[in-house]
Amino acid sequence: MNSYFTADFFANNRRALRQKLGHTRPIIITANGSMQRAADEPFKFVQDSSFWYLTGIEAAELVLVLTTTEEFLIAPLLSTEREVFDGAHDLPAFVTRSGVTTIVGEREGWKRLALLVAKQPAIASLGAAKAYEPRYRMHTLPYRRRLLARLKRLHKNVEVLDIRQELAELRSVKQPAELQALQAAITITCQTLQEITQPATLAAAKHEYQLEAALSYGFRSRGADGHAFEPIVGAGSHSTTLHHVDNDGEIQPSDVIVLDVGAGVEQYAADITRTVSQAPLNPRQSKVFGAVERVQDYALGLLKPGVLLRDYENQVATFMGKELMQLGLITEPTPQNIRLYFPHATSHFLGLDTHDSGNYQQPLAENMVLTCEPGIYIPAENIGVRLEDDIVITKEGNRVLSAACPRRLGQLH
């Protein structure tokens, strides 16, 4: 598969970052490393999205250094054993891909960094998350923390400027190559969803994992890298669990099934949700589905340049409150009551990450890409309905990138 990205793309991103920062501090950014899965087995390697945005390189443990006069990569020393098992670094390929023409070994590279920091003990880098995020019950990647600790050992008074926000703002406005990669991922996702929800195919699935397997085959057979995130296939009671990723339940013909999935193409993620059923919806399911459709139509009508996502989310929640009252779920449209049945935001940025970088306090601008995904979840009735499309902000409003995927699939035609 030909790449949508050239070395100029990555070089221009590095240049744009330097211009946005407008200072002379060296910029030092690390790649991810390998993470243990079990015993001596790592998880499949996933690159740090910001490192990829600046280099396009998918190898582990490299360090990118940008100054006002030079740029270079520091490559880790691999043992003979690791080269045998994992392969040696292809340094010429790194140069061709990134446009960074100087690559040095770890020892020489850190000598250069020591001289840089001694001369100017003020650098810029990406801040690190806390080691543990209680909200997500998740241990975070250690690589940025490790880089910052090592830099501080070079000079006890080194000052590190966190540039996560500046880089997030650059990444939030998509360039033509990024939009092409996103559209490719979205098209593959749409085609696969339409294929696996043909009435006869859908009716043959007795378990959620059968649909997951069909998604995996559809994505890979169409040239995607695979799933951009863990697919969600939730039938019946599982449709009301927002991130049901076990995909281990049985499917009954009367169930609604939430399919929240996305193919990945060159690091870029699609994120589309369709709610389907093996049998025609019953009257109650149909009313809930219709309410979600109306909320999505309303939300799509709001997304345009200049909109603040905070105001947009409040407007969508207010509209949702009216629909929830019509369904008899609430009697007063208070925020607390609305969140009982609509507990998540309507939109998030989309790109290199499924929940991509962006400044949520910044007005929307042309070529930002977001999702639009209202949902209603009624655990007491085993009904969960979510509809999610991917959109790009245009000069006058927005364009639905996933428009080729009908909202009503399977028996819902």
DOTIMI-157742 format. One line per 2 residues: number of its first residue (from 1); for each residue x, z, y of N, C-alpha, C. Coordinates in steps of 0.001 Angstrom, whole numbers. Example, Ala and Ser with C-alpha at 12.3 -4.5 7.8 and 13.67 -1.06 7.14 Angstrom:
residues 2
1> 13190/7800/-5690/12300/7800/-4500/13200/7800/-3300 | 12850/7080/-2250/13670/7140/-1060/12900/7870/30
//
This chain:
residues 413
1> 853/0/-1188/0/0/0/890/0/1240 | 695/-934/2136/1493/-1004/3350/1176/175/4266
3> 2198/644/4973/2007/1775/5876/1376/1317/7186 | 546/2184/7740/-28/1928/9063/943/2338/10173
5> 2072/2958/9798/2939/3587/10787/4350/3005/10723 | 4926/2789/11893/6296/2312/12011/7157/3406/12630
7> 8474/3180/12624/9378/4144/13252/9064/4313/14736 | 8574/3261/15366/8225/3369/16794/7123/4390/17029
9> 6181/4483/16106/5111/5473/16251/5693/6876/16348 | 6590/7215/15450/7156/8563/15428/8091/8786/16613
11> 8881/7754/16960/9774/7876/18121/8973/8079/19406 | 7869/7355/19543/7033/7524/20735/6409/8910/20788
13> 6060/9460/19628/5513/10818/19608/6550/11838/20063 | 7797/11654/19631/8854/12573/20074/9061/12460/21579
15> 9046/11229/22069/9219/10993/23500/8062/11616/24301 | 6856/11437/23804/5681/11986/24496/5725/13506/24532
17> 6211/14120/23473/6313/15577/23454/7310/16059/24497 | 8464/15395/24582/9458/15790/25580/8867/15648/26980
19> 8169/14548/27232/7586/14329/28556/6518/15357/28872 | 5714/15720/27891/4640/16691/28116/5209/18069/28440
21> 6302/18430/27768/6897/19744/28027/7599/19789/29378 | 8268/18704/29744/8865/18608/31069/9974/19600/31352
23> 10693/20024/30325/11832/20920/30550/12993/20503/29647 | 14107/21179/29787/15321/20757/29075/15601/21572/27822
25> 14717/22445/27452/14969/23248/26250/15094/22354/25015 | 16015/22652/24109/16022/21959/22823/14735/22274/22059
27> 14212/21281/21358/13031/21450/20522/13495/21444/19070 | 13115/22479/18339/13573/22625/16952/12336/22883/16084
29> 12106/21993/15119/10892/22062/14303/11266/21869/12842 | 10693/22691/11986/11016/22634/10564/9938/21938/9756
31> 10378/21320/8677/9447/20817/7660/8976/21987/6808 | 7968/21749/5987/7589/22724/4971/8614/22718/3844
33> 8516/23706/2974/9306/23736/1753/8388/23703/547 | 8954/23858/-628/8157/23925/-1851/7606/25336/-2023
35> 6392/25425/-2546/5738/26710/-2734/5469/26930/-4216 | 5794/28124/-4702/5637/28427/-6122/4184/28371/-6555
37> 3954/27702/-7676/2628/27677/-8302/2571/28638/-9475 | 3596/28576/-10343/3702/29478/-11485/5104/29366/-12049
39> 5686/30529/-12399/7038/30541/-12971/7983/29671/-12143 | 8531/28598/-12750/9438/27716/-12009/8756/26433/-11570
41> 7429/26453/-11495/6662/25252/-11150/6106/25361/-9730 | 6426/24393/-8861/5866/24432/-7504/4517/23721/-7430
43> 3754/24041/-6382/2600/23227/-6044/3084/21845/-5608 | 2197/20877/-5641/2523/19578/-5078/2888/19760/-3612
45> 3974/19134/-3203/4471/19321/-1841/3538/18691/-818 | 3261/19433/238/2480/18955/1369/3290/19211/2633
47> 3536/18183/3407/4366/18301/4600/3637/19013/5738 | 4384/19721/6562/3850/20260/7810/3362/19097/8674
49> 2116/19162/9109/1514/18012/9794/2239/17661/11086 | 2681/18657/11830/3364/18369/13090/4746/17774/12852
51> 5440/18249/11824/6727/17650/11479/6523/16192/11086 | 5475/15917/10301/5186/14530/9913/4859/13688/11136
53> 4104/14215/12068/3701/13491/13274/4916/13048/14082 | 5992/13806/13998/7198/13503/14763/8244/12718/13977
55> 8105/12668/12633/9146/12014/11827/8602/11068/10753 | 7431/11337/10214/6909/10540/9105/7563/10831/7768
57> 8432/11821/7715/9182/12124/6495/8438/13176/5677 | 8364/12960/4372/7609/13859/3502/8508/14707/2613
59> 9781/14839/2937/10703/15658/2157/10703/17102/2670 | 11106/18017/1804/11051/19450/2099/12299/19934/2823
61> 12106/20954/3656/13161/21800/4219/14095/21086/5189 | 13682/19972/5757/14466/19373/6824/14162/20089/8134
63> 15051/19944/9096/14855/20492/10438/15098/19380/11445 | 14169/19221/12385/14293/18231/13456/14768/18922/14722
65> 15779/18332/15377/16316/18874/16625/16266/17785/17692 | 15621/18095/18808/15521/17175/19937/16112/17843/21167
67> 17056/17162/21818/17568/17629/23100/17354/16518/24128 | 17788/16749/25325/17635/15711/26360/18564/14537/26124
69> 19592/14717/25296/20584/13647/25113/20701/13137/23683 | 20122/13849/22711/20275/13418/21328/19121/13948/20475
71> 19006/13381/19285/18081/13896/18291/18741/13745/16931 | 18540/14741/16089/19110/14647/14749/18281/15474/13775
73> 18461/15135/12495/17821/15862/11414/18875/16623/10633 | 18518/17837/10233/19368/18618/9340/18754/18549/7949
75> 19537/18046/6988/19054/17901/5615/19672/18987/4744 | 18870/19665/3920/19422/20722/3065/20311/20137/1971
77> 21272/20921/1534/22139/20528/434/21387/20739/-876 | 21291/19693/-1684/20622/19797/-2980/21665/19935/-4082
79> 21418/20827/-5013/22315/20965/-6156/22168/19759/-7076 | 23147/19591/-7942/23086/18499/-8919/21847/18643/-9799
81> 21533/19887/-10171/20356/20132/-10998/19078/19671/-10300 | 18940/20011/-9011/17727/19651/-8284/17646/18141/-8087
83> 18788/17495/-7907/18769/16035/-7777/18315/15388/-9079 | 18732/15961/-10207/18326/15425/-11507/16817/15574/-11696
85> 16289/16753/-11363/14867/17015/-11590/13974/16384/-10529 | 14392/16456/-9267/13508/16074/-8162/13920/14781/-7467
87> 15128/14313/-7718/15641/13136/-7036/16446/13508/-5805 | 17427/12693/-5490/18273/12936/-4319/17548/12488/-3053
89> 17965/13048/-1921/17433/12591/-634/17853/11146/-396 | 16910/10332/36/17196/8948/405/17379/8916/1925
91> 18587/9232/2380/18825/9373/3821/18591/8071/4582 | 19018/6909/4067/18701/5670/4791/17191/5461/4967
93> 16400/5855/3957/14939/5720/4073/14399/6657/5149 | 15000/7856/5271/14578/8786/6329/14824/8166/7706
95> 15974/7512/7855/16312/6877/9143/15321/5760/9443 | 15069/4915/8454/14145/3787/8648/12749/4272/8996
97> 12302/5295/8312/10943/5792/8520/10784/6465/9884 | 11717/7326/10249/11560/8178/11437/12128/7575/12708
99> 13140/6721/12568/13861/6257/13747/14889/7242/14245 | 15058/8365/13565/16131/9315/13890/17381/8835/13168
101> 18382/8426/13914/19529/7741/13301/20634/8688/12847 | 20587/9941/13263/21627/10894/12888/21056/11955/11954
103> 21612/12041/10760/21238/13067/9799/22499/13785/9365 | 22508/15092/9490/23686/15875/9140/23319/16881/8061
105> 24342/17350/7363/24128/18355/6334/23820/19712/6936 | 23403/20622/6080/22948/21931/6548/24045/22704/7274
107> 25249/22697/6732/26322/23478/7353/26676/22928/8729 | 26857/21606/8819/27192/21010/10115/26023/21163/11098
109> 24813/20979/10604/23654/21071/11477/23509/22436/12112 | 23703/23486/11339/23546/24830/11903/24723/25207/12797
111> 25882/24598/12586/26974/24774/13554/26581/24175/14899 | 25959/22982/14850/25482/22360/16094/24440/23237/16782
113> 23521/23792/15989/22486/24646/16571/23098/25897/17190 | 24107/26457/16549/24761/27649/17095/25367/27343/18465
115> 25981/26167/18594/26555/25783/19887/25457/25557/20924 | 24359/24926/20508/23241/24699/21421/22683/26006/21955
117> 22443/26941/21051/21823/28211/21436/22782/29060/22267 | 24075/28986/21960/25053/29733/22760/25084/29211/24193
119> 24951/27900/24330/24985/27280/25654/23683/27504/26414 | 22564/27471/25704/21253/27614/26335/20347/28416/25391
121> 20325/29735/25523/19538/30575/24598/18042/30560/24901 | 17526/29382/25144/16094/29189/25372/15703/27891/24684
123> 14849/27979/23681/14484/26816/22891/12963/26707/22825 | 12492/25600/22276/11064/25402/22052/10847/25123/20569
125> 9792/25706/20027/9478/25489/18619/7999/25772/18406 | 7555/25592/17177/6166/25876/16834/6046/27321/16385
127> 5195/28083/17050/5000/29474/16677/4474/29602/15263 | 4714/30750/14679/4324/30986/13289/3085/31867/13228
129> 2239/31588/12252/1076/32438/12003/1526/33762/11401 | 644/34754/11465/913/36013/10781/1075/35738/9291
131> 1844/36589/8625/2109/36369/7203/828/36393/6379 | -179/37138/6877/-1451/37212/6150/-2591/37118/7147
133> -3551/36234/6852/-4713/36050/7702/-5916/36718/7048 | -6305/37923/7521/-7409/38647/6868/-8718/37865/6875
135> -8981/37112/7953/-10250/36382/8032/-10426/35438/6853 | -9331/34790/6450/-9397/33818/5355/-8914/34404/4027
137> -8457/35654/4065/-7856/36285/2879/-6785/35357/2307 | -5850/34957/3183/-4901/33907/2832/-3497/34266/3324
139> -2531/34124/2420/-1125/34247/2804/-684/32918/3414 | -8/32966/4540/341/31741/5260/1733/31250/4870
141> 2007/29998/5202/3301/29405/4881/4410/30100/5663 | 5549/30361/5018/6606/31149/5656/7647/30347/6425
143> 7578/29014/6433/8726/28207/6855/9016/28315/8351 | 7982/28364/9174/8230/28530/10610/8800/29915/10897
145> 8283/30934/10239/8816/32287/10443/10284/32338/10043 | 10604/31674/8941/11992/31680/8463/12911/30962/9454
147> 12454/29821/10004/13260/29103/10992/13494/29970/12228 | 12438/30595/12740/12573/31406/13953/13498/32591/13719
149> 13399/33211/12546/14287/34341/12245/15737/33882/12191 | 15972/32728/11624/17347/32225/11527/17891/31859/12907
151> 17048/31287/13765/17481/30970/15122/17828/32226/15902 | 17048/33274/15713/17317/34513/16436/18588/35203/15958
153> 18982/34909/14723/20257/35442/14252/21443/34742/14919 | 21218/33540/15450/22300/32839/16144/22612/33480/17488
155> 21593/34064/18113/21772/34686/19432/20690/35753/19575 | 21101/36985/19740/20121/38086/19726/19115/37987/20869
157> 19473/37289/21942/18566/37190/23090/17897/35825/23219 | 17917/35048/22127/17317/33724/22213/15831/33843/22549
159> 15378/32978/23453/13973/32962/23868/13323/31729/23260 | 12196/31933/22584/11512/30835/21904/10169/30575/22586
161> 10000/29368/23097/8743/28952/23706/7869/28309/22631 | 6656/28831/22469/5719/28315/21476/5029/27062/22032
163> 5205/25936/21363/4637/24671/21863/3506/24156/20973 | 2881/25059/20236/1783/24624/19370/657/23963/20169
165> 314/24547/21330/-808/24010/22086/-505/22627/22637 | 698/22439/23153/1069/21133/23717/1050/20046/22636
167> 1579/20376/21471/1591/19387/20394/179/19137/19862 | -647/20186/19841/-2035/20018/19406/-2781/19067/20339
169> -2537/19183/21632/-3206/18303/22585/-2764/16857/22413 | -1479/16649/22134/-1014/15282/21854/-1686/14733/20607
171> -1734/15540/19561/-2284/15080/18287/-3781/14823/18351 | -4478/15472/19274/-5944/15358/19298/-6416/14001/19791
173> -5612/13296/20566/-5975/11955/21041/-5304/10940/20119 | -6120/10221/19376/-5597/9373/18321/-5151/8014/18846
175> -4048/7528/18296/-3495/6220/18614/-4064/5174/17640 | -3893/3877/17946/-4481/2845/17078/-4103/2975/15612
177> -2840/3250/15310/-2429/3366/13904/-3136/4536/13225 | -3314/5622/13956/-4011/6771/13385/-5476/6448/13105
179> -6107/5747/14023/-7504/5367/13823/-7648/4421/12630 | -6660/3560/12418/-6700/2669/11256/-6594/3462/9958
181> -5666/4422/9915/-5511/5241/8712/-6762/6073/8463 | -7316/6646/9527/-8550/7419/9379/-9692/6548/8870
183> -9827/5356/9441/-10906/4478/9002/-10727/4077/7546 | -9495/3864/7118/-9255/3530/5713/-9694/4678/4806
185> -9347/5912/5179/-9743/7076/4381/-11261/7227/4363 | -11891/7003/5506/-13343/7131/5609/-14045/6049/4791
187> -13551/4821/4870/-14156/3722/4118/-14088/3982/2621 | -12940/4448/2145/-12801/4768/724/-13772/5870/329
189> -13924/6877/1179/-14846/7972/892/-16282/7475/842 | -16655/6638/1794/-18019/6095/1823/-18306/5249/587
191> -17373/4386/235/-17581/3520/-929/-17731/4341/-2201 | -16909/5374/-2327/-16967/6213/-3528/-18259/7013/-3582
193> -18689/7562/-2460/-19952/8294/-2434/-21120/7393/-2820 | -21133/6185/-2291/-22213/5276/-2638/-22192/4906/-4120
195> -20985/4790/-4669/-20853/4440/-6081/-21354/5559/-6986 | -20931/6788/-6730/-21264/7871/-7668/-22680/8398/-7480
197> -23353/7992/-6396/-24726/8460/-6178/-25761/7377/-6473 | -25342/6294/-7120/-26339/5372/-7640/-27259/6150/-8575
199> -28563/5961/-8503/-29487/6826/-9242/-29113/7036/-10709 | -28776/5967/-11423/-28459/6114/-12846/-27176/6907/-13053
201> -26172/6645/-12216/-24896/7361/-12323/-25084/8831/-11988 | -25791/9109/-10918/-26023/10492/-10503/-26816/11249/-11567
203> -27821/10598/-12146/-28659/11267/-13141/-27888/11627/-14406 | -26784/10927/-14665/-25999/11189/-15877/-25136/12437/-15756
205> -24947/12937/-14555/-24083/14104/-14350/-24846/15378/-14695 | -24314/16133/-15622/-24924/17402/-16023/-24197/18601/-15440
207> -22975/18390/-14958/-22181/19477/-14373/-21517/18981/-13083 | -21258/19914/-12189/-20629/19573/-10912/-19281/18904/-11111
209> -18517/19362/-12103/-17165/18820/-12279/-17175/17350/-12682 | -18289/16870/-13240/-18360/15447/-13561/-18388/14600/-12283
211> -19082/15080/-11273/-19070/14378/-9985/-17713/14500/-9309 | -17079/15664/-9444/-15723/15815/-8893/-14770/14809/-9534
213> -14863/14658/-10860/-13985/13716/-11563/-14253/12284/-11108 | -15519/11950/-10909/-15866/10605/-10445/-15333/10355/-9045
215> -15373/11380/-8196/-14799/11258/-6853/-13300/11006/-6924 | -12615/11778/-7769/-11164/11626/-7897/-10804/10217/-8337
217> -11523/9710/-9328/-11252/8361/-9804/-11543/7336/-8712 | -12662/7509/-8024/-13025/6553/-6981/-12014/6511/-5854
219> -11512/7670/-5454/-10529/7713/-4366/-9225/7036/-4783 | -8696/7456/-5932/-7387/6935/-6345/-7471/5448/-6704
221> -8542/5031/-7342/-8648/3625/-7744/-8791/2709/-6539 | -9187/3266/-5403/-9305/2474/-4174/-8063/2599/-3289
223> -7038/3280/-3772/-5770/3312/-3052/-5522/4527/-2203 | -6401/5533/-2233/-6168/6753/-1466/-5077/7597/-2130
225> -4500/8501/-1350/-3518/9432/-1905/-4187/10439/-2836 | -5473/10608/-2715/-6225/11597/-3475/-7205/12286/-2544
227> -7567/13508/-2893/-8447/14300/-2039/-7659/14835/-837 | -8243/14730/341/-7612/15304/1531/-7753/16817/1562
229> -8722/17345/821/-8946/18796/715/-9695/19026/-588 | -9812/20279/-989/-10506/20589/-2231/-11969/20147/-2113
231> -12439/19268/-2998/-13813/18773/-2876/-14829/19868/-3170 | -15952/19781/-2478/-17054/20718/-2667/-18203/19967/-3317
233> -18579/20412/-4506/-19738/19866/-5205/-20617/21055/-5565 | -21668/21262/-4782/-22489/22444/-4960/-23932/22091/-5248
235> -24417/22440/-6451/-25794/22134/-6850/-26624/23407/-6891 | -27885/23294/-6497/-28790/24432/-6585/-28316/25592/-5740
237> -28151/26768/-6354/-27707/27946/-5593/-26332/27735/-4973 | -25492/26918/-5601/-24152/26660/-5064/-24203/25837/-3776
239> -25316/25157/-3523/-25420/24363/-2290/-25458/25249/-1051 | -25714/26534/-1226/-25792/27453/-88/-24477/28183/154
241> -23463/27926/-689/-22117/28482/-474/-21290/27414/220 | -20849/27691/1449/-20270/26637/2279/-19042/26005/1641
243> -18179/26815/1058/-16943/26296/473/-16912/26563/-1033 | -17917/26081/-1723/-17950/26190/-3184/-17032/25119/-3770
245> -15834/25519/-4189/-14854/24552/-4686/-14591/24693/-6187 | -15236/25664/-6853/-15032/25784/-8300/-15659/24603/-9037
247> -16753/24087/-8506/-17405/22901/-9075/-17631/23055/-10580 | -18160/24229/-10945/-18293/24583/-12358/-19736/24769/-12804
249> -20688/24487/-11918/-22079/24773/-12247/-22789/23628/-12944 | -23901/23981/-13586/-24766/22965/-14164/-25622/22338/-13061
251> -26055/21118/-13302/-26924/20409/-12359/-28288/20210/-12997 | -29314/20701/-12321/-30685/20478/-12752/-31283/19337/-11930
253> -32184/18549/-12524/-32750/17412/-11784/-33396/17803/-10457 | -33912/19024/-10370/-34600/19454/-9150/-33653/20009/-8091
255> -32367/20101/-8405/-31399/20677/-7455/-31083/19725/-6316 | -30869/20286/-5131/-30126/19532/-4123/-28645/19753/-4408
257> -27847/18726/-4127/-26406/18775/-4408/-25665/18433/-3123 | -24840/19357/-2657/-24019/19127/-1474/-22669/18573/-1915
259> -22322/17401/-1410/-21029/16758/-1674/-20257/16713/-363 | -19302/17615/-198/-18466/17684/1011/-17065/17264/596
261> -16693/16026/907/-15502/15426/302/-14788/14530/1314 | -13551/14186/1006/-12813/13267/1859/-11562/12764/1178
263> -11350/11472/1240/-10106/10887/747/-9008/11070/1789 | -7756/11064/1328/-6610/11115/2217/-5831/9816/2151
265> -5450/9286/3297/-4639/8074/3375/-3497/8331/4352 | -2265/8293/3853/-1083/8527/4693/-1236/9789/5542
267> -1605/10878/4897/-1751/12198/5516/-3070/12357/6276 | -3775/11282/6599/-4980/11389/7423/-6215/11578/6539
269> -7122/12434/7008/-8214/12930/6187/-9569/12420/6645 | -10359/11945/5706/-11792/11781/5928/-12469/13106/5610
271> -13656/13319/6153/-14413/14550/5876/-15891/14223/6044 | -16556/13948/4932/-17940/13475/4955/-18765/14332/4001
273> -19961/14681/4417/-20865/15431/3551/-22188/14690/3420 | -22645/14570/2184/-23965/14066/1900/-24662/15042/953
275> -25956/15202/1152/-26768/16038/281/-27679/15111/-515 | -27605/15212/-1842/-28313/14283/-2714/-29086/15070/-3768
277> -29850/14350/-4563/-30618/14962/-5643/-30868/13928/-6729 | -30915/14398/-7981/-31199/13478/-9082/-32670/13064/-9119
279> -33523/13904/-8571/-34957/13609/-8528/-35393/13542/-7071 | -36526/12922/-6798/-37015/12945/-5413/-37149/14375/-4901
281> -36871/14577/-3639/-36969/15913/-3061/-38408/16412/-3112 | -38557/17731/-3348/-39886/18307/-3247/-40233/18486/-1764
283> -41476/18795/-1423/-41859/18861/-3/-41008/19810/824 | -40669/20975/283/-39867/21929/1053/-38456/21396/1268
285> -37823/20889/227/-36490/20306/368/-36507/19175/1383 | -37538/18372/1340/-37637/17235/2251/-37741/17693/3703
287> -38482/18761/3956/-38601/19282/5318/-37257/19796/5838 | -36524/20478/4974/-35213/20987/5387/-34261/19822/5660
289> -34273/18822/4783/-33419/17651/4968/-33753/16964/6296 | -35034/16782/6556/-35438/16140/7811/-35007/16927/9031
291> -35073/18250/8948/-34644/19084/10076/-33161/18886/10355 | -32338/18826/9292/-30899/18634/9479/-30620/17251/10061
293> -31341/16249/9625/-31190/14911/10205/-31463/14929/11710 | -32526/15610/12110/-32867/15642/13540/-31798/16384/14346
295> -31277/17455/13784/-30222/18190/14493/-28983/17317/14626 | -28627/16582/13570/-27451/15722/13670/-27654/14613/14694
297> -28838/14023/14709/-29127/12997/15713/-28976/13561/17125 | -29476/14758/17324/-29373/15401/18636/-27904/15643/18991
299> -27128/16176/18033/-25718/16471/18285/-24933/15207/18610 | -25184/14137/17856/-24480/12884/18108/-24779/12354/19507
301> -25973/12616/20003/-26331/12165/21341/-25612/12913/22455 | -24989/14038/22109/-24293/14841/23124/-22810/14526/23234
303> -22223/13998/22169/-20766/13860/22109/-20290/12676/22942 | -19537/12973/23997/-19009/11936/24890/-17874/12526/25708
305> -17108/11699/26424/-16012/12224/27239/-16517/13245/28267 | -15697/14279/28482/-16018/15291/29481/-16775/16485/28951
307> -17313/16377/27724/-18094/17474/27148/-17157/18596/26697 | -17543/19841/26983/-16835/21002/26461/-17489/21412/25149
309> -16691/21572/24107/-17256/21866/22802/-18027/23180/22799 | -17628/24137/23612/-18358/25404/23680/-19794/25169/24138
311> -19963/24366/25195/-21309/24073/25693/-22101/23257/24681 | -21429/22292/24072/-22067/21445/23054/-22577/22286/21884
313> -21745/23202/21392/-22154/24035/20262/-23364/24891/20622 | -23395/25404/21844/-24543/26212/22267/-25819/25367/22316
315> -25696/24129/22809/-26866/23254/22873/-27380/22912/21479 | -26464/22621/20565/-26879/22289/19192/-27539/23501/18538
317> -26964/24685/18739/-27546/25892/18149/-28958/26137/18678 | -29168/25894/19970/-30508/26061/20548/-31506/25095/19906
319> -31080/23848/19740/-31948/22860/19093/-32208/23263/17639 | -31184/23732/16959/-31342/24185/15573/-32342/25328/15494
321> -32305/26232/16476/-33238/27352/16468/-34684/26888/16435 | -35006/25840/17168/-36384/25301/17169/-36750/24762/15794
323> -35795/24084/15140/-36065/23556/13801/-36251/24689/12795 | -35465/25748/12920/-35599/26878/11997/-36936/27576/12168
325> -37437/27622/13410/-38763/28194/13641/-39839/27314/13008 | -39699/26009/13146/-40668/25090/12541/-40697/25230/11019
327> -39555/25568/10441/-39479/25759/8989/-39984/27135/8553 | -40303/27980/9528/-40795/29313/9204/-39702/30283/8773
329> -38451/29949/9063/-37335/30801/8647/-37070/31922/9639 | -37330/31684/10920/-37142/32700/11943/-38345/32679/12880
331> -38568/33805/13559/-39656/33874/14543/-39129/33884/15963 | -37845/34255/16126/-37212/34238/17443/-35869/33528/17329
333> -35579/32586/18250/-34328/31821/18140/-33135/32540/18775 | -32871/33756/18344/-31700/34471/18839/-30460/33947/18126
335> -29278/34069/18744/-28061/33617/18054/-27899/34257/16676 | -28229/35538/16579/-28075/36223/15289/-29004/35617/14239
337> -30246/35327/14619/-31189/34740/13665/-30775/33330/13261 | -30325/32540/14244/-29910/31166/13937/-28745/31162/12955
339> -27790/32079/13143/-26597/32088/12289/-26886/32558/10874 | -28058/33141/10638/-28427/33483/9273/-28554/32229/8409
341> -28952/31117/9016/-29217/29894/8269/-28308/28733/8683 | -27578/28902/9771/-26640/27877/10267/-25367/28610/10704
343> -24534/29031/9727/-23449/29969/10018/-22123/29347/10454 | -22070/28044/10669/-20790/27423/11007/-20927/26549/12247
345> -19785/26153/12784/-19782/25257/13940/-20261/23866/13524 | -20674/23089/14511/-21161/21736/14245/-20015/20741/14129
347> -18939/20952/14884/-17872/19951/14951/-16496/20596/14926 | -15554/19867/14375/-14141/20235/14451/-13326/18958/14569
349> -12108/19085/15092/-11222/17934/15191/-10814/17475/13787 | -10502/16195/13671/-10160/15594/12384/-8956/14684/12574
351> -8050/14706/11616/-6870/13840/11716/-5909/14111/10580 | -4696/14521/10918/-3703/14847/9897/-4165/16012/9039
353> -4871/16949/9623/-5480/18047/8893/-6993/17871/8936 | -7661/18351/7913/-9121/18261/7901/-9700/19032/9081
355> -9215/20234/9309/-9514/20964/10542/-8282/20785/11425 | -8296/19713/12201/-7084/19247/12863/-6789/20022/14144
357> -5573/19846/14628/-5154/20463/15878/-5943/19900/17048 | -6175/20740/18019/-6853/20320/19239/-7120/21525/20113
359> -7337/21279/21382/-7634/22344/22332/-9151/22405/22510 | -9772/23435/21958/-11228/23544/22002/-11740/23954/23379
361> -10824/24286/24287/-11214/24591/25669/-11084/23364/26567 | -10575/22277/26020/-10314/21051/26788/-11505/20101/26665
363> -11916/19433/27751/-13016/18472/27637/-12687/17362/26652 | -13699/16865/25967/-13498/15742/25053/-13020/14521/25822
365> -12167/13732/25170/-11594/12542/25803/-11652/11378/24832 | -11564/10186/25380/-11593/8978/24573/-10534/9021/23478
367> -10915/8599/22282/-10062/8505/21095/-9797/9841/20419 | -10508/10893/20821/-10523/12094/19992/-11456/11842/18811
369> -11099/12380/17647/-11908/12207/16442/-12415/13574/15993 | -13716/13646/15752/-14341/14894/15347/-15341/14643/14219
371> -15742/15728/13588/-16868/15678/12666/-18139/16071/13412 | -19274/15758/12811/-20572/16240/13292/-21338/16658/12050
373> -21486/17976/11827/-21953/18450/10525/-22892/19651/10614 | -24108/19453/11072/-25071/20553/11003/-25510/20802/9567
375> -25988/22003/9315/-26484/22329/7989/-27452/23488/8044 | -28323/23563/7075/-29254/24687/6911/-29112/25193/5474
377> -28964/26522/5333/-28702/27124/4028/-29689/28270/3820 | -30464/28173/2736/-31507/29155/2452/-31264/29710/1052
379> -30418/30728/911/-30090/31242/-422/-31314/31674/-1229 | -32311/32258/-565/-33483/32738/-1291/-34251/31602/-1956
381> -34057/30361/-1471/-34772/29215/-2028/-33840/28243/-2756 | -32554/28596/-2863/-31561/27718/-3506/-31520/26335/-2858
383> -31678/26317/-1536/-31638/25049/-805/-30524/25111/231 | -29576/24219/96/-28550/24025/1117/-28478/22545/1449
385> -28552/22217/2723/-28482/20817/3152/-27457/20712/4274 | -26461/19867/4087/-25482/19584/5143/-25283/18081/5214
387> -25219/17568/6424/-24895/16160/6681/-23705/16129/7625 | -22670/15412/7233/-21448/15381/8033/-20944/13953/8150
389> -20714/13550/9401/-20115/12245/9678/-18891/12425/10557 | -18033/11411/10547/-16809/11405/11338/-16997/10451/12503
391> -16662/10908/13708/-16918/10092/14897/-15674/10049/15784 | -15563/8978/16559/-14507/8861/17562/-15163/8797/18933
393> -14615/9525/19876/-15125/9511/21240/-14709/8189/21900 | -15668/7513/22518/-15420/6244/23206/-15589/6449/24713
395> -15384/5393/25469/-15501/5502/26928/-16885/5977/27356 | -17912/5485/26679/-19291/5773/27076/-19965/6841/26230
397> -19423/7133/25050/-20093/8086/24177/-19298/8315/22910 | -19801/7820/21770/-19065/7965/20521/-19459/6852/19565
399> -18620/6670/18558/-18891/5692/17497/-18740/6402/16165 | -19705/6223/15277/-19682/6880/13972/-18806/6064/13026
401> -17679/6609/12666/-16732/5903/11794/-17251/5809/10367 | -18130/6721/9994/-18677/6747/8633/-20077/6157/8568
403> -20421/5306/9520/-21772/4732/9583/-22114/3903/8358 | -21104/3411/7636/-21368/2583/6452/-21933/3394/5293
405> -21893/4711/5405/-22405/5575/4337/-23789/6076/4724 | -24857/5575/4108/-26200/6031/4480/-26342/7540/4340
407> -27144/8128/5209/-27368/9574/5095/-28215/9907/3877 | -29054/8973/3466/-29910/9204/2307/-29385/8363/1143
409> -28804/9059/157/-28219/8409/-1009/-28983/8808/-2267 | -28723/8140/-3385/-29366/8473/-4642/-30864/8281/-4551
411> -31613/9308/-4945/-33065/9249/-4936/-33637/9397/-3525 | -32766/9617/-2521/-33250/9859/-1183/-33398/8570/-377
413> -33125/7421/-976/-33266/6146/-258/-34678/5988/284
//
